[in-house]
Amino acid sequence: FSEPSESTGPVTVKDDVDAPRIMMDVKFRDVVVVKAGEILKINADIAGRPSPVVSWTKDGKEIEEKARVEIVSTDHTTAITVKDCIRRDSGQYVLTLQNVAGTRSLAVNCKVLDRPGPPAGPLEITGLTAEKCHLSWGPPQENGGAEIDHYIVEKRETSRIAWTLCESEHPTTSCKVTKLLRGNEYIFRVMGVNKYGVGEPLESHAVKAQDPFTIPSPPTSLEITSVTKDSMTLCWA
């Protein structure tokens, strides 16, 4: 046996660890835009030692897998797929990796383009008479990701099923409706239109087409006083 080598000195035994890393396509740095009904897919390569725990959140809440949402993760990749996108799928998706060496997160903003939501209610009815009225409403809180081009205004007699067009391309959030039939009861509705289609309707309560005034009831306490041969005085309440 030879003489012993130089000592290494004390060595602390520990696992070889690496902090998590996320590698994502450059296209996810911008807002990801999809049309309603299409598929949204966000994927990434992941690394870390030991293999990090993967979690996906949207707008701060953990994403649950359901019929339209699928999350698939391996030791080296992760992907979230949202099928048949709707407006509510817009928002910020955050991928988070965690292991003993640390935590890493990356956010992806998504925008789903769709038809508008309903105009902001209530649908106010003012100036009601037997022949006409005035409607007013607010712009939709959800415009579907595109500017509102115009509004469609319709009316329906409560005794009927079919809606009748009042305005097909109305530019503002108020309009006058004419040609009402005296005594009929009506419901009105308004829909916003953007380049992706006609939005959801906002309906009014039912109103009867009648004037805000009526003929008076008959006078009362009619009395005749001060009768002479060629005149008399009438008094009433």
Secondary structure, 3 states (H helix, E strand, C coil): CCCCCCCCCCCCCCCCCEEEEEECCHHHHCCEEEECCCCEEEEEEEEEECCCEEEEEECCEECCCECCEEEEECCCEEEEEECCCCHHHCEEEEEEEEECCEEEEEEEEEEEECCCCCCEEEEEEECCCCCCEEEEEECCCCCCCCCCCEEEEEEEECCCCCCEEEEEEECCCEEEECCCCCCCEEEEEEEEEECCEEEEEEECCCEECCCCCCCCCCCCCCEEECCCCCCCEEECC
